[in-house]
């Protein structure tokens, strides 16, 4: 990552949130259609993306605190 690690972590968090939203929409579509196996798959994938987004959020916050002396 570049010298702006916090910025990159914010961008990655946003990307993962977008992917999670896409998979939640797919899960809803499959659930409504009665295909619960596909719905579960997409819900699980969405959860993974949400977890990665949280990781990047924490890292962005950590970099911000380090850079601005808020340990």
PDB file of N, H, CA, C and O in Angstrom:
ATOM      1  N   UNK A   1       0.834  -1.187   0.000  1.00  0.00           N
ATOM      2  CA  UNK A   1       0.000   0.000   0.000  1.00  0.00           C
ATOM      3  C   UNK A   1       0.870   1.238   0.000  1.00  0.00           C
ATOM      4  O   UNK A   1       2.026   1.199   0.420  1.00  0.00           O
ATOM      5  N   UNK A   2       0.319   2.312  -0.463  1.00  0.00           N
ATOM      6  H   UNK A   2      -0.620   2.344  -0.804  1.00  0.00           H
ATOM      7  CA  UNK A   2       1.056   3.567  -0.557  1.00  0.00           C
ATOM      8  C   UNK A   2       1.203   4.214   0.808  1.00  0.00           C
ATOM      9  O   UNK A   2       0.855   3.630   1.834  1.00  0.00           O
ATOM     10  N   UNK A   3       1.729   5.440   0.799  1.00  0.00           N
ATOM     11  H   UNK A   3       2.013   5.914  -0.034  1.00  0.00           H
ATOM     12  CA  UNK A   3       1.876   6.186   2.048  1.00  0.00           C
ATOM     13  C   UNK A   3       0.522   6.566   2.629  1.00  0.00           C
ATOM     14  O   UNK A   3       0.442   6.953   3.795  1.00  0.00           O
ATOM     15  N   UNK A   4      -0.526   6.466   1.853  1.00  0.00           N
ATOM     16  H   UNK A   4      -0.461   6.152   0.906  1.00  0.00           H
ATOM     17  CA  UNK A   4      -1.883   6.789   2.307  1.00  0.00           C
ATOM     18  C   UNK A   4      -2.656   5.494   2.571  1.00  0.00           C
ATOM     19  O   UNK A   4      -3.705   5.243   1.977  1.00  0.00           O
ATOM     20  N   UNK A   5      -2.118   4.696   3.460  1.00  0.00           N
ATOM     21  H   UNK A   5      -1.266   4.900   3.943  1.00  0.00           H
ATOM     22  CA  UNK A   5      -2.719   3.392   3.757  1.00  0.00           C
ATOM     23  C   UNK A   5      -4.151   3.528   4.237  1.00  0.00           C
ATOM     24  O   UNK A   5      -5.008   2.714   3.891  1.00  0.00           O
ATOM     25  N   UNK A   6      -4.413   4.556   5.034  1.00  0.00           N
ATOM     26  H   UNK A   6      -3.717   5.217   5.315  1.00  0.00           H
ATOM     27  CA  UNK A   6      -5.768   4.754   5.535  1.00  0.00           C
ATOM     28  C   UNK A   6      -6.761   4.951   4.410  1.00  0.00           C
ATOM     29  O   UNK A   6      -7.864   4.406   4.442  1.00  0.00           O
ATOM     30  N   UNK A   7      -6.367   5.734   3.412  1.00  0.00           N
ATOM     31  H   UNK A   7      -5.470   6.176   3.386  1.00  0.00           H
ATOM     32  CA  UNK A   7      -7.241   5.989   2.256  1.00  0.00           C
ATOM     33  C   UNK A   7      -7.527   4.688   1.524  1.00  0.00           C
ATOM     34  O   UNK A   7      -8.668   4.411   1.152  1.00  0.00           O
ATOM     35  N   UNK A   8      -6.493   3.901   1.323  1.00  0.00           N
ATOM     36  H   UNK A   8      -5.567   4.126   1.626  1.00  0.00           H
ATOM     37  CA  UNK A   8      -6.672   2.631   0.614  1.00  0.00           C
ATOM     38  C   UNK A   8      -7.585   1.692   1.400  1.00  0.00           C
ATOM     39  O   UNK A   8      -8.393   0.973   0.811  1.00  0.00           O
ATOM     40  N   UNK A   9      -7.461   1.697   2.715  1.00  0.00           N
ATOM     41  H   UNK A   9      -6.805   2.281   3.193  1.00  0.00           H
ATOM     42  CA  UNK A   9      -8.338   0.852   3.524  1.00  0.00           C
ATOM     43  C   UNK A   9      -9.789   1.329   3.430  1.00  0.00           C
ATOM     44  O   UNK A   9     -10.703   0.506   3.386  1.00  0.00           O
ATOM     45  N   UNK A  10     -10.011   2.637   3.400  1.00  0.00           N
ATOM     46  H   UNK A  10      -9.268   3.306   3.435  1.00  0.00           H
ATOM     47  CA  UNK A  10     -11.374   3.155   3.223  1.00  0.00           C
ATOM     48  C   UNK A  10     -11.935   2.697   1.882  1.00  0.00           C
ATOM     49  O   UNK A  10     -13.090   2.279   1.796  1.00  0.00           O
ATOM     50  N   UNK A  11     -11.115   2.778   0.837  1.00  0.00           N
ATOM     51  H   UNK A  11     -10.177   3.118   0.906  1.00  0.00           H
ATOM     52  CA  UNK A  11     -11.573   2.366  -0.495  1.00  0.00           C
ATOM     53  C   UNK A  11     -11.896   0.880  -0.532  1.00  0.00           C
ATOM     54  O   UNK A  11     -12.901   0.472  -1.115  1.00  0.00           O
ATOM     55  N   UNK A  12     -11.041   0.067   0.094  1.00  0.00           N
ATOM     56  H   UNK A  12     -10.225   0.398   0.568  1.00  0.00           H
ATOM     57  CA  UNK A  12     -11.301  -1.375   0.131  1.00  0.00           C
ATOM     58  C   UNK A  12     -12.562  -1.682   0.934  1.00  0.00           C
ATOM     59  O   UNK A  12     -13.342  -2.557   0.557  1.00  0.00           O
ATOM     60  N   UNK A  13     -12.761  -0.967   2.037  1.00  0.00           N
ATOM     61  H   UNK A  13     -12.127  -0.256   2.343  1.00  0.00           H
ATOM     62  CA  UNK A  13     -13.980  -1.173   2.826  1.00  0.00           C
ATOM     63  C   UNK A  13     -15.209  -0.882   1.974  1.00  0.00           C
ATOM     64  O   UNK A  13     -16.180  -1.638   1.996  1.00  0.00           O
ATOM     65  N   UNK A  14     -15.163   0.214   1.223  1.00  0.00           N
ATOM     66  H   UNK A  14     -14.373   0.828   1.205  1.00  0.00           H
ATOM     67  CA  UNK A  14     -16.294   0.570   0.367  1.00  0.00           C
ATOM     68  C   UNK A  14     -16.551  -0.505  -0.687  1.00  0.00           C
ATOM     69  O   UNK A  14     -17.701  -0.862  -0.943  1.00  0.00           O
ATOM     70  N   UNK A  15     -15.491  -1.018  -1.293  1.00  0.00           N
ATOM     71  H   UNK A  15     -14.556  -0.728  -1.085  1.00  0.00           H
ATOM     72  CA  UNK A  15     -15.642  -2.072  -2.296  1.00  0.00           C
ATOM     73  C   UNK A  15     -16.306  -3.312  -1.693  1.00  0.00           C
ATOM     74  O   UNK A  15     -17.203  -3.902  -2.295  1.00  0.00           O
ATOM     75  N   UNK A  16     -15.856  -3.696  -0.505  1.00  0.00           N
ATOM     76  H   UNK A  16     -15.127  -3.217  -0.016  1.00  0.00           H
ATOM     77  CA  UNK A  16     -16.441  -4.881   0.127  1.00  0.00           C
ATOM     78  C   UNK A  16     -17.898  -4.646   0.518  1.00  0.00           C
ATOM     79  O   UNK A  16     -18.718  -5.559   0.415  1.00  0.00           O
ATOM     80  N   UNK A  17     -18.230  -3.440   0.965  1.00  0.00           N
ATOM     81  H   UNK A  17     -17.564  -2.698   1.049  1.00  0.00           H
ATOM     82  CA  UNK A  17     -19.629  -3.131   1.269  1.00  0.00           C
ATOM     83  C   UNK A  17     -20.475  -3.232  -0.005  1.00  0.00           C
ATOM     84  O   UNK A  17     -21.596  -3.739   0.035  1.00  0.00           O
ATOM     85  N   UNK A  18     -19.948  -2.757  -1.119  1.00  0.00           N
ATOM     86  H   UNK A  18     -19.037  -2.345  -1.151  1.00  0.00           H
ATOM     87  CA  UNK A  18     -20.682  -2.846  -2.392  1.00  0.00           C
ATOM     88  C   UNK A  18     -20.894  -4.298  -2.796  1.00  0.00           C
ATOM     89  O   UNK A  18     -21.979  -4.669  -3.243  1.00  0.00           O
ATOM     90  N   UNK A  19     -19.858  -5.121  -2.640  1.00  0.00           N
ATOM     91  H   UNK A  19     -18.976  -4.820  -2.277  1.00  0.00           H
ATOM     92  CA  UNK A  19     -19.995  -6.545  -2.972  1.00  0.00           C
ATOM     93  C   UNK A  19     -21.003  -7.217  -2.039  1.00  0.00           C
ATOM     94  O   UNK A  19     -21.809  -8.038  -2.476  1.00  0.00           O
ATOM     95  N   UNK A  20     -20.951  -6.868  -0.761  1.00  0.00           N
ATOM     96  H   UNK A  20     -20.296  -6.201  -0.406  1.00  0.00           H
ATOM     97  CA  UNK A  20     -21.903  -7.445   0.191  1.00  0.00           C
ATOM     98  C   UNK A  20     -23.330  -7.080  -0.197  1.00  0.00           C
ATOM     99  O   UNK A  20     -24.221  -7.928  -0.165  1.00  0.00           O
ATOM    100  N   UNK A  21     -23.546  -5.820  -0.562  1.00  0.00           N
ATOM    101  H   UNK A  21     -22.822  -5.131  -0.588  1.00  0.00           H
ATOM    102  CA  UNK A  21     -24.892  -5.381  -0.959  1.00  0.00           C
ATOM    103  C   UNK A  21     -25.379  -6.168  -2.175  1.00  0.00           C
ATOM    104  O   UNK A  21     -26.540  -6.573  -2.231  1.00  0.00           O
ATOM    105  N   UNK A  22     -24.496  -6.382  -3.142  1.00  0.00           N
ATOM    106  H   UNK A  22     -23.553  -6.053  -3.097  1.00  0.00           H
ATOM    107  CA  UNK A  22     -24.863  -7.148  -4.338  1.00  0.00           C
ATOM    108  C   UNK A  22     -25.304  -8.555  -3.951  1.00  0.00           C
ATOM    109  O   UNK A  22     -26.309  -9.057  -4.453  1.00  0.00           O
ATOM    110  N   UNK A  23     -24.553  -9.185  -3.062  1.00  0.00           N
ATOM    111  H   UNK A  23     -23.736  -8.777  -2.654  1.00  0.00           H
ATOM    112  CA  UNK A  23     -24.893 -10.553  -2.670  1.00  0.00           C
ATOM    113  C   UNK A  23     -26.151 -10.601  -1.809  1.00  0.00           C
ATOM    114  O   UNK A  23     -26.905 -11.571  -1.880  1.00  0.00           O
ATOM    115  N   UNK A  24     -26.388  -9.589  -1.010  1.00  0.00           N
ATOM    116  H   UNK A  24     -25.776  -8.801  -0.952  1.00  0.00           H
ATOM    117  CA  UNK A  24     -27.644  -9.537  -0.250  1.00  0.00           C
ATOM    118  C   UNK A  24     -28.836  -9.424  -1.197  1.00  0.00           C
ATOM    119  O   UNK A  24     -29.864 -10.067  -0.984  1.00  0.00           O
ATOM    120  N   UNK A  25     -28.699  -8.604  -2.246  1.00  0.00           N
ATOM    121  H   UNK A  25     -27.864  -8.082  -2.419  1.00  0.00           H
ATOM    122  CA  UNK A  25     -29.787  -8.482  -3.233  1.00  0.00           C
ATOM    123  C   UNK A  25     -30.033  -9.819  -3.930  1.00  0.00           C
ATOM    124  O   UNK A  25     -31.179 -10.210  -4.152  1.00  0.00           O
ATOM    125  N   UNK A  26     -28.955 -10.512  -4.272  1.00  0.00           N
ATOM    126  H   UNK A  26     -28.024 -10.194  -4.093  1.00  0.00           H
ATOM    127  CA  UNK A  26     -29.094 -11.828  -4.905  1.00  0.00           C
ATOM    128  C   UNK A  26     -29.742 -12.821  -3.941  1.00  0.00           C
ATOM    129  O   UNK A  26     -30.595 -13.615  -4.338  1.00  0.00           O
ATOM    130  N   UNK A  27     -29.336 -12.771  -2.686  1.00  0.00           N
ATOM    131  H   UNK A  27     -28.643 -12.126  -2.363  1.00  0.00           H
ATOM    132  CA  UNK A  27     -29.932 -13.670  -1.687  1.00  0.00           C
ATOM    133  C   UNK A  27     -31.431 -13.420  -1.576  1.00  0.00           C
ATOM    134  O   UNK A  27     -32.222 -14.361  -1.509  1.00  0.00           O
ATOM    135  N   UNK A  28     -31.812 -12.162  -1.557  1.00  0.00           N
ATOM    136  H   UNK A  28     -31.170 -11.397  -1.612  1.00  0.00           H
ATOM    137  CA  UNK A  28     -33.234 -11.827  -1.456  1.00  0.00           C
ATOM    138  C   UNK A  28     -34.002 -12.343  -2.668  1.00  0.00           C
ATOM    139  O   UNK A  28     -35.102 -12.879  -2.535  1.00  0.00           O
ATOM    140  N   UNK A  29     -33.413 -12.177  -3.849  1.00  0.00           N
ATOM    141  H   UNK A  29     -32.519 -11.741  -3.957  1.00  0.00           H
ATOM    142  CA  UNK A  29     -34.062 -12.632  -5.081  1.00  0.00           C
ATOM    143  C   UNK A  29     -34.269 -14.150  -5.049  1.00  0.00           C
ATOM    144  O   UNK A  29     -35.352 -14.640  -5.371  1.00  0.00           O
ATOM    145  N   UNK A  30     -33.232 -14.886  -4.662  1.00  0.00           N
ATOM    146  H   UNK A  30     -32.352 -14.488  -4.401  1.00  0.00           H
ATOM    147  CA  UNK A  30     -33.337 -16.343  -4.627  1.00  0.00           C
ATOM    148  C   UNK A  30     -34.270 -16.809  -3.517  1.00  0.00           C
ATOM    149  O   UNK A  30     -34.999 -17.787  -3.683  1.00  0.00           O
ATOM    150  N   UNK A  31     -34.248 -16.116  -2.397  1.00  0.00           N
ATOM    151  H   UNK A  31     -33.656 -15.322  -2.262  1.00  0.00           H
ATOM    152  CA  UNK A  31     -35.145 -16.470  -1.291  1.00  0.00           C
ATOM    153  C   UNK A  31     -36.599 -16.304  -1.733  1.00  0.00           C
ATOM    154  O   UNK A  31     -37.437 -17.172  -1.488  1.00  0.00           O
ATOM    155  N   UNK A  32     -36.880 -15.194  -2.377  1.00  0.00           N
ATOM    156  H   UNK A  32     -36.199 -14.489  -2.575  1.00  0.00           H
ATOM    157  CA  UNK A  32     -38.247 -14.935  -2.851  1.00  0.00           C
ATOM    158  C   UNK A  32     -38.695 -16.002  -3.850  1.00  0.00           C
ATOM    159  O   UNK A  32     -39.865 -16.381  -3.886  1.00  0.00           O
ATOM    160  N   UNK A  33     -37.740 -16.483  -4.664  1.00  0.00           N
ATOM    161  H   UNK A  33     -36.789 -16.176  -4.634  1.00  0.00           H
ATOM    162  CA  UNK A  33     -38.059 -17.503  -5.664  1.00  0.00           C
ATOM    163  C   UNK A  33     -38.129 -18.899  -5.057  1.00  0.00           C
ATOM    164  O   UNK A  33     -38.481 -19.857  -5.745  1.00  0.00           O
ATOM    165  N   UNK A  34     -37.796 -19.018  -3.775  1.00  0.00           N
ATOM    166  H   UNK A  34     -37.510 -18.239  -3.217  1.00  0.00           H
ATOM    167  CA  UNK A  34     -37.869 -20.321  -3.122  1.00  0.00           C
ATOM    168  C   UNK A  34     -36.606 -21.151  -3.257  1.00  0.00           C
ATOM    169  O   UNK A  34     -36.595 -22.314  -2.854  1.00  0.00           O
ATOM    170  N   UNK A  35     -35.544 -20.588  -3.812  1.00  0.00           N
ATOM    171  H   UNK A  35     -35.553 -19.643  -4.139  1.00  0.00           H
ATOM    172  CA  UNK A  35     -34.281 -21.315  -3.951  1.00  0.00           C
ATOM    173  C   UNK A  35     -33.415 -20.967  -2.746  1.00  0.00           C
ATOM    174  O   UNK A  35     -32.534 -20.109  -2.816  1.00  0.00           O
ATOM    175  N   UNK A  36     -33.686 -21.651  -1.645  1.00  0.00           N
ATOM    176  H   UNK A  36     -34.401 -22.348  -1.588  1.00  0.00           H
ATOM    177  CA  UNK A  36     -33.061 -21.322  -0.367  1.00  0.00           C
ATOM    178  C   UNK A  36     -31.579 -21.678  -0.333  1.00  0.00           C
ATOM    179  O   UNK A  36     -30.808 -21.052   0.394  1.00  0.00           O
ATOM    180  N   UNK A  37     -31.181 -22.668  -1.107  1.00  0.00           N
ATOM    181  H   UNK A  37     -31.808 -23.176  -1.698  1.00  0.00           H
ATOM    182  CA  UNK A  37     -29.754 -23.028  -1.149  1.00  0.00           C
ATOM    183  C   UNK A  37     -28.939 -21.897  -1.777  1.00  0.00           C
ATOM    184  O   UNK A  37     -27.898 -21.512  -1.244  1.00  0.00           O
ATOM    185  N   UNK A  38     -29.406 -21.369  -2.899  1.00  0.00           N
ATOM    186  H   UNK A  38     -30.252 -21.682  -3.332  1.00  0.00           H
ATOM    187  CA  UNK A  38     -28.705 -20.248  -3.532  1.00  0.00           C
ATOM    188  C   UNK A  38     -28.776 -19.000  -2.655  1.00  0.00           C
ATOM    189  O   UNK A  38     -27.813 -18.237  -2.572  1.00  0.00           O
ATOM    190  N   UNK A  39     -29.911 -18.799  -2.009  1.00  0.00           N
ATOM    191  H   UNK A  39     -30.692 -19.419  -2.077  1.00  0.00           H
ATOM    192  CA  UNK A  39     -30.056 -17.651  -1.115  1.00  0.00           C
ATOM    193  C   UNK A  39     -29.044 -17.741   0.019  1.00  0.00           C
ATOM    194  O   UNK A  39     -28.412 -16.745   0.370  1.00  0.00           O
ATOM    195  N   UNK A  40     -28.891 -18.917   0.586  1.00  0.00           N
ATOM    196  H   UNK A  40     -29.405 -19.726   0.300  1.00  0.00           H
ATOM    197  CA  UNK A  40     -27.941 -19.107   1.679  1.00  0.00           C
ATOM    198  C   UNK A  40     -26.510 -18.879   1.207  1.00  0.00           C
ATOM    199  O   UNK A  40     -25.704 -18.272   1.913  1.00  0.00           O
ATOM    200  N   UNK A  41     -26.200 -19.368   0.010  1.00  0.00           N
ATOM    201  H   UNK A  41     -26.855 -19.861  -0.563  1.00  0.00           H
ATOM    202  CA  UNK A  41     -24.862 -19.170  -0.545  1.00  0.00           C
ATOM    203  C   UNK A  41     -24.550 -17.678  -0.656  1.00  0.00           C
ATOM    204  O   UNK A  41     -23.483 -17.231  -0.234  1.00  0.00           O
ATOM    205  N   UNK A  42     -25.480 -16.911  -1.221  1.00  0.00           N
ATOM    206  H   UNK A  42     -26.346 -17.274  -1.563  1.00  0.00           H
ATOM    207  CA  UNK A  42     -25.248 -15.474  -1.393  1.00  0.00           C
ATOM    208  C   UNK A  42     -25.205 -14.746  -0.052  1.00  0.00           C
ATOM    209  O   UNK A  42     -24.433 -13.803   0.118  1.00  0.00           O
ATOM    210  N   UNK A  43     -26.021 -15.174   0.888  1.00  0.00           N
ATOM    211  H   UNK A  43     -26.648 -15.940   0.750  1.00  0.00           H
ATOM    212  CA  UNK A  43     -25.997 -14.563   2.213  1.00  0.00           C
ATOM    213  C   UNK A  43     -24.653 -14.823   2.891  1.00  0.00           C
ATOM    214  O   UNK A  43     -24.093 -13.933   3.531  1.00  0.00           O
ATOM    215  N   UNK A  44     -24.149 -16.023   2.750  1.00  0.00           N
ATOM    216  H   UNK A  44     -24.604 -16.745   2.230  1.00  0.00           H
ATOM    217  CA  UNK A  44     -22.852 -16.361   3.336  1.00  0.00           C
ATOM    218  C   UNK A  44     -21.735 -15.542   2.679  1.00  0.00           C
ATOM    219  O   UNK A  44     -20.847 -15.038   3.366  1.00  0.00           O
ATOM    220  N   UNK A  45     -21.780 -15.414   1.375  1.00  0.00           N
ATOM    221  H   UNK A  45     -22.502 -15.824   0.817  1.00  0.00           H
ATOM    222  CA  UNK A  45     -20.783 -14.620   0.661  1.00  0.00           C
ATOM    223  C   UNK A  45     -20.870 -13.157   1.085  1.00  0.00           C
ATOM    224  O   UNK A  45     -19.844 -12.499   1.262  1.00  0.00           O
ATOM    225  N   UNK A  46     -22.079 -12.651   1.248  1.00  0.00           N
ATOM    226  H   UNK A  46     -22.912 -13.185   1.105  1.00  0.00           H
ATOM    227  CA  UNK A  46     -22.261 -11.267   1.704  1.00  0.00           C
ATOM    228  C   UNK A  46     -21.633 -11.075   3.074  1.00  0.00           C
ATOM    229  O   UNK A  46     -20.991 -10.058   3.335  1.00  0.00           O
ATOM    230  N   UNK A  47     -21.820 -12.054   3.947  1.00  0.00           N
ATOM    231  H   UNK A  47     -22.342 -12.880   3.735  1.00  0.00           H
ATOM    232  CA  UNK A  47     -21.232 -11.974   5.288  1.00  0.00           C
ATOM    233  C   UNK A  47     -19.703 -11.890   5.209  1.00  0.00           C
ATOM    234  O   UNK A  47     -19.083 -11.129   5.951  1.00  0.00           O
ATOM    235  N   UNK A  48     -19.111 -12.659   4.325  1.00  0.00           N
ATOM    236  H   UNK A  48     -19.615 -13.277   3.722  1.00  0.00           H
ATOM    237  CA  UNK A  48     -17.655 -12.616   4.144  1.00  0.00           C
ATOM    238  C   UNK A  48     -17.186 -11.240   3.713  1.00  0.00           C
ATOM    239  O   UNK A  48     -16.197 -10.721   4.232  1.00  0.00           O
ATOM    240  N   UNK A  49     -17.895 -10.653   2.764  1.00  0.00           N
ATOM    241  H   UNK A  49     -18.698 -11.074   2.342  1.00  0.00           H
ATOM    242  CA  UNK A  49     -17.525  -9.305   2.306  1.00  0.00           C
ATOM    243  C   UNK A  49     -17.708  -8.282   3.428  1.00  0.00           C
ATOM    244  O   UNK A  49     -16.887  -7.378   3.585  1.00  0.00           O
ATOM    245  N   UNK A  50     -18.767  -8.421   4.197  1.00  0.00           N
ATOM    246  H   UNK A  50     -19.434  -9.155   4.070  1.00  0.00           H
ATOM    247  CA  UNK A  50     -18.997  -7.497   5.310  1.00  0.00           C
ATOM    248  C   UNK A  50     -17.875  -7.621   6.342  1.00  0.00           C
ATOM    249  O   UNK A  50     -17.437  -6.621   6.910  1.00  0.00           O
ATOM    250  N   UNK A  51     -17.417  -8.839   6.579  1.00  0.00           N
ATOM    251  H   UNK A  51     -17.773  -9.651   6.118  1.00  0.00           H
ATOM    252  CA  UNK A  51     -16.312  -9.046   7.519  1.00  0.00           C
ATOM    253  C   UNK A  51     -15.031  -8.400   7.010  1.00  0.00           C
ATOM    254  O   UNK A  51     -14.294  -7.779   7.777  1.00  0.00           O
ATOM    255  N   UNK A  52     -14.771  -8.546   5.729  1.00  0.00           N
ATOM    256  H   UNK A  52     -15.369  -9.051   5.107  1.00  0.00           H
ATOM    257  CA  UNK A  52     -13.586  -7.903   5.151  1.00  0.00           C
ATOM    258  C   UNK A  52     -13.711  -6.386   5.211  1.00  0.00           C
ATOM    259  O   UNK A  52     -12.725  -5.693   5.464  1.00  0.00           O
ATOM    260  N   UNK A  53     -14.896  -5.871   4.985  1.00  0.00           N
ATOM    261  H   UNK A  53     -15.696  -6.434   4.780  1.00  0.00           H
ATOM    262  CA  UNK A  53     -15.107  -4.420   5.073  1.00  0.00           C
ATOM    263  C   UNK A  53     -14.808  -3.931   6.483  1.00  0.00           C
ATOM    264  O   UNK A  53     -14.186  -2.884   6.659  1.00  0.00           O
ATOM    265  N   UNK A  54     -15.248  -4.680   7.485  1.00  0.00           N
ATOM    266  H   UNK A  54     -15.754  -5.531   7.342  1.00  0.00           H
ATOM    267  CA  UNK A  54     -14.989  -4.299   8.875  1.00  0.00           C
ATOM    268  C   UNK A  54     -13.494  -4.290   9.162  1.00  0.00           C
ATOM    269  O   UNK A  54     -12.997  -3.399   9.850  1.00  0.00           O
ATOM    270  N   UNK A  55     -12.776  -5.279   8.636  1.00  0.00           N
ATOM    271  H   UNK A  55     -13.180  -6.003   8.077  1.00  0.00           H
ATOM    272  CA  UNK A  55     -11.318  -5.318   8.812  1.00  0.00           C
ATOM    273  C   UNK A  55     -10.679  -4.049   8.247  1.00  0.00           C
ATOM    274  O   UNK A  55      -9.841  -3.428   8.901  1.00  0.00           O
ATOM    275  N   UNK A  56     -11.074  -3.670   7.043  1.00  0.00           N
ATOM    276  H   UNK A  56     -11.755  -4.174   6.512  1.00  0.00           H
ATOM    277  CA  UNK A  56     -10.501  -2.481   6.418  1.00  0.00           C
ATOM    278  C   UNK A  56     -10.903  -1.212   7.165  1.00  0.00           C
ATOM    279  O   UNK A  56     -10.124  -0.262   7.243  1.00  0.00           O
ATOM    280  N   UNK A  57     -12.108  -1.195   7.710  1.00  0.00           N
ATOM    281  H   UNK A  57     -12.740  -1.967   7.648  1.00  0.00           H
ATOM    282  CA  UNK A  57     -12.534  -0.052   8.523  1.00  0.00           C
ATOM    283  C   UNK A  57     -11.621   0.105   9.739  1.00  0.00           C
ATOM    284  O   UNK A  57     -11.166   1.206  10.048  1.00  0.00           O
ATOM    285  N   UNK A  58     -11.360  -1.005  10.420  1.00  0.00           N
ATOM    286  H   UNK A  58     -11.729  -1.900  10.169  1.00  0.00           H
ATOM    287  CA  UNK A  58     -10.497  -0.975  11.603  1.00  0.00           C
ATOM    288  C   UNK A  58      -9.091  -0.512  11.223  1.00  0.00           C
ATOM    289  O   UNK A  58      -8.494   0.304  11.925  1.00  0.00           O
ATOM    290  N   UNK A  59      -8.568  -1.024  10.127  1.00  0.00           N
ATOM    291  H   UNK A  59      -9.053  -1.686   9.556  1.00  0.00           H
ATOM    292  CA  UNK A  59      -7.228  -0.628   9.691  1.00  0.00           C
ATOM    293  C   UNK A  59      -7.180   0.849   9.311  1.00  0.00           C
ATOM    294  O   UNK A  59      -6.211   1.537   9.631  1.00  0.00           O
ATOM    295  N   UNK A  60      -8.199   1.335   8.642  1.00  0.00           N
ATOM    296  H   UNK A  60      -8.986   0.777   8.381  1.00  0.00           H
ATOM    297  CA  UNK A  60      -8.245   2.760   8.281  1.00  0.00           C
ATOM    298  C   UNK A  60      -8.264   3.614   9.544  1.00  0.00           C
ATOM    299  O   UNK A  60      -7.586   4.639   9.616  1.00  0.00           O
ATOM    300  N   UNK A  61      -9.032   3.195  10.524  1.00  0.00           N
ATOM    301  H   UNK A  61      -9.583   2.363  10.465  1.00  0.00           H
ATOM    302  CA  UNK A  61      -9.102   3.937  11.786  1.00  0.00           C
ATOM    303  C   UNK A  61      -7.760   3.922  12.504  1.00  0.00           C
ATOM    304  O   UNK A  61      -7.335   4.931  13.065  1.00  0.00           O
ATOM    305  N   UNK A  62      -7.101   2.779  12.482  1.00  0.00           N
ATOM    306  H   UNK A  62      -7.447   1.959  12.026  1.00  0.00           H
ATOM    307  CA  UNK A  62      -5.794   2.652  13.128  1.00  0.00           C
ATOM    308  C   UNK A  62      -4.785   3.580  12.465  1.00  0.00           C
ATOM    309  O   UNK A  62      -4.046   4.287  13.151  1.00  0.00           O
ATOM    310  N   UNK A  63      -4.749   3.582  11.136  1.00  0.00           N
ATOM    311  H   UNK A  63      -5.349   3.008  10.579  1.00  0.00           H
ATOM    312  CA  UNK A  63      -3.811   4.452  10.420  1.00  0.00           C
ATOM    313  C   UNK A  63      -4.109   5.919  10.695  1.00  0.00           C
ATOM    314  O   UNK A  63      -3.196   6.732  10.838  1.00  0.00           O
ATOM    315  N   UNK A  64      -5.381   6.246  10.768  1.00  0.00           N
ATOM    316  H   UNK A  64      -6.123   5.586  10.652  1.00  0.00           H
ATOM    317  CA  UNK A  64      -5.758   7.630  11.060  1.00  0.00           C
ATOM    318  C   UNK A  64      -5.242   8.028  12.437  1.00  0.00           C
ATOM    319  O   UNK A  64      -4.665   9.104  12.598  1.00  0.00           O
ATOM    320  N   UNK A  65      -5.444   7.174  13.421  1.00  0.00           N
ATOM    321  H   UNK A  65      -5.913   6.300  13.290  1.00  0.00           H
ATOM    322  CA  UNK A  65      -5.012   7.473  14.777  1.00  0.00           C
ATOM    323  C   UNK A  65      -3.492   7.609  14.857  1.00  0.00           C
ATOM    324  O   UNK A  65      -2.977   8.498  15.536  1.00  0.00           O
ATOM    325  N   UNK A  66      -2.780   6.722  14.161  1.00  0.00           N
ATOM    326  H   UNK A  66      -3.199   6.000  13.610  1.00  0.00           H
ATOM    327  CA  UNK A  66      -1.321   6.792  14.169  1.00  0.00           C
ATOM    328  C   UNK A  66      -0.808   8.068  13.498  1.00  0.00           C
ATOM    329  O   UNK A  66       0.116   8.717  13.988  1.00  0.00           O
ATOM    330  N   UNK A  67      -1.415   8.404  12.391  1.00  0.00           N
ATOM    331  H   UNK A  67      -2.165   7.876  11.993  1.00  0.00           H
ATOM    332  CA  UNK A  67      -0.948   9.561  11.622  1.00  0.00           C
ATOM    333  C   UNK A  67      -1.268  10.885  12.337  1.00  0.00           C
ATOM    334  O   UNK A  67      -0.545  11.869  12.185  1.00  0.00           O
ATOM    335  N   UNK A  68      -2.332  10.896  13.096  1.00  0.00           N
ATOM    336  H   UNK A  68      -2.920  10.096  13.219  1.00  0.00           H
ATOM    337  CA  UNK A  68      -2.759  12.138  13.740  1.00  0.00           C
ATOM    338  C   UNK A  68      -2.541  12.120  15.249  1.00  0.00           C
ATOM    339  O   UNK A  68      -3.111  12.941  15.967  1.00  0.00           O
ATOM    340  N   UNK A  69      -1.716  11.182  15.736  1.00  0.00           N
ATOM    341  H   UNK A  69      -1.254  10.515  15.152  1.00  0.00           H
ATOM    342  CA  UNK A  69      -1.330  11.144  17.123  1.00  0.00           C
ATOM    343  C   UNK A  69      -2.436  10.824  18.102  1.00  0.00           C
ATOM    344  O   UNK A  69      -2.407  11.277  19.246  1.00  0.00           O
ATOM    345  N   UNK A  70      -3.412  10.049  17.665  1.00  0.00           N
ATOM    346  H   UNK A  70      -3.436   9.681  16.735  1.00  0.00           H
ATOM    347  CA  UNK A  70      -4.537   9.693  18.548  1.00  0.00           C
ATOM    348  C   UNK A  70      -4.429   8.223  18.922  1.00  0.00           C
ATOM    349  O   UNK A  70      -5.315   7.436  18.590  1.00  0.00           O
ATOM    350  N   UNK A  71      -3.376   7.850  19.596  1.00  0.00           N
ATOM    351  H   UNK A  71      -2.656   8.489  19.866  1.00  0.00           H
ATOM    352  CA  UNK A  71      -3.125   6.442  19.934  1.00  0.00           C
ATOM    353  C   UNK A  71      -4.094   5.965  20.944  1.00  0.00           C
ATOM    354  O   UNK A  71      -4.039   4.805  21.352  1.00  0.00           O
TER     355      UNK A  71
END
